[in-house]
Amino acid sequence: MQAIVLAAGEGRRMYPLTRTRPKVMLSVANMPILEHLLLELVAAGVDGVVLVVGYYDDVVRAYFGDGKRFGLKIRYVTQQNQLGTADALRSAAHLLEDRFLMLNGDAWVGRDDISRILEADTMALGVRMVENPRDFGVVEAEGGRVVRIIEKASQPPTNLINAGIYHFNREILEFVEATPLSKRGEYEITDSIQMAVDEGVLFKTIKIGRWMDMGYPWDLLRANEEILKGMVGSEILGEIEDGAVIKGSISLGEGSIIRSGSYIEGPVVIGRNCDIGPNSFLRPHTAIDDHCHIGAGVEIKNSIIMSGTKVPHLSYLGDSVIGCGCNLGAGTKIANLRLDGRDVHATVGGKSISTGRRKFGAVIGDNTRTGINVTINPGAMIGNDVFVGPGAVVDGDIQPFARVF
């Protein structure tokens, strides 16, 4: 079976993290979102993937190559302008087999659900009940078949959403070619499906279980938590010095060292060539990517630390996402709890929105540096290549390349 995976989008709701990489390459549990999805596809029996790429496409191509190391044959199509999901499928039409899956590359779905969608004897789409359907396409169904599909309705008629997992045959291409530009200025596959349904084409709805959509930076933490919860046992490829305490499951990469006096509560994953401690405290659901330094007296809770970042001395990071190549000066503290205990808000696209989390720290873009004794308040969104001076207090939305004193 063949899968078309849409990986061309920029992901502006993930700023500042996607200013320097495509959304599908954001790290969760020390792997890109897209890699998690491809491994589930392989486990479900998919052996060929067409990746539709665009924004920072060189990053995707360089990482995944021809797919052999993942057990796949990967081919690429470039979507020159990101004009929607139907346009993405149209761009890959010349590579399509008679039957194929199409999935969004920025979501994660389990292999069992993929297998059930693969087994459908008609065209089908994965659906799921959610509490807040406003950010998704909404599906009206009768007797297990699609009646109506609406893209991001302001007043959703149901809580049944389109999970972005489709089982198509080439018949869908007739409707893709006839799909008009939507009000959002895109050619949307949901419009193509609605046109097909109106013509009497059967689309089954298949309810899925394990699925995570990653639209905002704090969704990365949710996905990281869920994936790390599935860790069974430990894999130790590096060195643990005498006097370090390890509780629960951890993964320690080659060339990494956990120094004496450090205390780690799993599940925790640590990449290759990392230097942890002495006397560091890593709490559950923390992911530290390759070539990181977490130094003396540093405490990290439920956070994602991307490759090449250094947190050398006496700092605290809680419920945060830190990009690549950052350096946090001694005494940097990222607060993760409002004094009034309410859900933390963050600024995305110029608007303050709720993260839905009572505990949420900060998002920091690549190559940002802080001086000593910096305080970062809950919900801060700090761009890439920012310098924060010693003793500064950081709040709200900080643009890339800013200087904060």
ZIZIGI-V410349 format. One record per residue. N is the residue number from 1. PSI is psi as a letter, one per 40 degrees, with the letter a starting at -180 (* if undefined). D_CENTER is the distance of its C-alpha to the mean C-alpha in Angstrom with 2 decimals. Layout:
n = <N,N>
psi = <PSI,PSI>
d_center = <D_CENTER,D_CENTER>
This chain:
n = <1,2,3,4,5,6,7,8,9,10,11,12,13,14,15,16,17,18,19,20,21,22,23,24,25,26,27,28,29,30,31,32,33,34,35,36,37,38,39,40,41,42,43,44,45,46,47,48,49,50,51,52,53,54,55,56,57,58,59,60,61,62,63,64,65,66,67,68,69,70,71,72,73,74,75,76,77,78,79,80,81,82,83,84,85,86,87,88,89,90,91,92,93,94,95,96,97,98,99,100,101,102,103,104,105,106,107,108,109,110,111,112,113,114,115,116,117,118,119,120,121,122,123,124,125,126,127,128,129,130,131,132,133,134,135,136,137,138,139,140,141,142,143,144,145,146,147,148,149,150,151,152,153,154,155,156,157,158,159,160,161,162,163,164,165,166,167,168,169,170,171,172,173,174,175,176,177,178,179,180,181,182,183,184,185,186,187,188,189,190,191,192,193,194,195,196,197,198,199,200,201,202,203,204,205,206,207,208,209,210,211,212,213,214,215,216,217,218,219,220,221,222,223,224,225,226,227,228,229,230,231,232,233,234,235,236,237,238,239,240,241,242,243,244,245,246,247,248,249,250,251,252,253,254,255,256,257,258,259,260,261,262,263,264,265,266,267,268,269,270,271,272,273,274,275,276,277,278,279,280,281,282,283,284,285,286,287,288,289,290,291,292,293,294,295,296,297,298,299,300,301,302,303,304,305,306,307,308,309,310,311,312,313,314,315,316,317,318,319,320,321,322,323,324,325,326,327,328,329,330,331,332,333,334,335,336,337,338,339,340,341,342,343,344,345,346,347,348,349,350,351,352,353,354,355,356,357,358,359,360,361,362,363,364,365,366,367,368,369,370,371,372,373,374,375,376,377,378,379,380,381,382,383,384,385,386,387,388,389,390,391,392,393,394,395,396,397,398,399,400,401,402,403,404,405>
psi = <i,i,h,h,h,h,f,e,i,d,f,d,e,e,i,e,d,e,e,e,i,i,d,e,e,i,h,h,f,f,i,i,d,d,d,d,d,d,d,d,d,d,d,e,e,h,e,h,h,h,h,h,i,c,h,f,d,d,d,d,d,d,d,d,b,e,e,d,e,e,f,i,h,h,i,i,h,h,h,d,h,g,f,i,d,d,d,d,d,d,d,e,d,e,e,i,a,d,i,i,i,h,i,h,e,e,i,h,i,i,d,d,d,d,d,d,d,d,e,h,e,i,i,i,i,h,i,i,h,i,d,g,e,d,e,i,h,i,h,h,i,h,f,e,i,h,d,i,h,h,h,g,i,d,g,h,e,i,e,h,i,h,e,f,h,i,h,i,i,e,d,d,d,d,d,d,d,e,h,i,h,i,d,e,f,i,h,h,d,d,d,d,d,d,d,d,d,d,e,e,h,h,h,i,h,h,h,i,c,h,h,h,h,g,d,i,d,e,d,d,d,d,d,d,d,d,d,d,d,e,h,h,a,i,h,h,e,a,h,h,i,i,e,i,h,h,h,a,h,i,h,h,i,h,e,i,h,h,i,i,e,i,h,h,h,i,h,i,h,h,a,i,f,i,h,h,a,i,f,i,h,h,i,i,f,h,h,h,a,i,f,i,h,h,a,h,f,h,h,h,h,f,i,h,h,i,i,e,i,h,g,d,h,f,i,h,h,h,f,i,h,h,a,i,f,i,h,h,i,h,e,h,h,h,i,e,h,i,d,e,e,i,i,h,i,i,h,h,f,e,i,h,i,h,e,e,h,d,h,h,b,i,h,h,i,i,f,i,i,i,a,i,f,h,h,h,i,h,e,h,h,h,i,i,f,i,h,h,i,h,e,i,h,h,i,a,h,h,i,i,e,i,h,h,*>
d_center = <24.75,22.75,19.23,18.18,14.47,13.66,11.82,14.09,12.60,12.38,10.07,12.71,11.42,8.97,12.26,13.43,10.53,10.64,14.40,14.54,11.95,10.27,6.85,6.40,7.66,5.58,6.69,6.27,9.95,11.07,9.58,7.33,4.78,8.00,10.29,9.48,10.24,13.26,14.65,14.76,16.49,18.94,19.73,20.53,22.94,21.34,22.85,22.29,19.27,19.54,16.60,17.12,16.15,17.21,15.61,15.88,16.70,18.55,15.56,14.25,17.89,18.76,16.11,16.59,20.21,22.22,20.12,23.02,21.43,18.95,21.91,21.22,22.99,20.57,21.98,20.67,21.50,21.06,20.64,22.68,21.95,18.95,21.28,19.33,18.41,22.09,22.70,19.94,21.67,25.00,24.11,23.57,26.66,28.87,26.79,26.46,28.34,30.16,27.32,23.60,20.21,17.86,14.15,11.28,9.03,5.83,6.77,8.08,11.85,14.58,17.34,20.08,18.86,18.38,21.91,23.38,22.19,23.59,26.86,27.49,30.80,29.99,27.15,24.59,21.29,19.05,19.45,18.58,20.27,18.45,20.12,19.06,18.91,19.38,15.93,16.24,18.95,21.60,23.75,27.40,28.70,32.14,33.06,29.69,29.66,28.06,30.54,28.49,24.95,24.18,21.29,20.18,23.62,24.84,26.74,24.98,27.78,25.80,22.77,21.95,18.91,17.97,14.81,14.65,16.17,19.63,22.63,24.87,28.12,29.57,31.35,28.28,28.91,32.13,30.34,27.60,30.50,32.05,29.02,29.88,27.85,26.26,26.92,23.53,24.79,22.76,23.77,21.79,21.75,22.44,25.70,26.54,26.13,28.28,30.90,31.03,31.39,34.14,35.91,35.97,33.21,31.86,28.16,27.48,24.86,23.26,21.70,18.69,17.89,14.73,11.90,8.75,7.61,4.82,7.49,8.26,7.71,9.28,6.96,5.04,8.71,9.41,7.25,8.72,12.00,12.16,11.60,14.01,16.42,17.00,18.40,22.09,24.42,23.93,23.79,25.73,26.09,26.96,29.67,30.15,33.25,35.86,35.38,31.60,30.61,27.82,27.06,24.82,22.50,21.26,20.21,21.97,21.71,24.77,26.61,25.11,27.49,27.49,30.63,33.29,32.91,29.13,27.94,24.69,23.66,21.22,18.82,17.85,16.59,18.20,17.99,21.00,23.69,22.72,25.53,25.25,28.19,30.98,30.72,26.95,25.43,21.94,21.08,18.98,15.21,15.17,13.44,15.44,14.81,17.83,20.82,20.28,23.29,23.32,26.98,29.86,29.53,25.79,23.96,20.19,18.79,15.44,13.56,11.26,13.65,12.78,15.60,19.06,18.92,22.13,22.98,26.60,28.70,29.11,25.81,23.64,19.87,18.65,15.30,13.90,11.29,13.49,13.03,15.14,18.90,19.54,22.78,23.50,27.24,29.26,29.11,25.85,24.81,21.64,22.73,20.47,23.07,25.15,28.86,29.30,26.58,24.93,21.23,19.78,19.35,17.53,18.38,16.13,18.07,21.22,20.99,20.76,18.64,18.22,15.12,16.72,16.87,20.25,18.91,16.48,17.30,16.10,13.52,15.24,14.80,16.04,19.72,20.67,23.70,25.39,29.04,30.62,30.54,27.81,26.64,23.27,23.24,20.64,18.19,18.98,16.77,18.19,17.85,18.03,21.50,22.89,25.93,26.66,30.29,31.82,32.17,30.11,28.42,25.14,24.08,22.25,20.73,21.74,21.64,20.95,24.07,25.66,28.23,28.43,31.69>
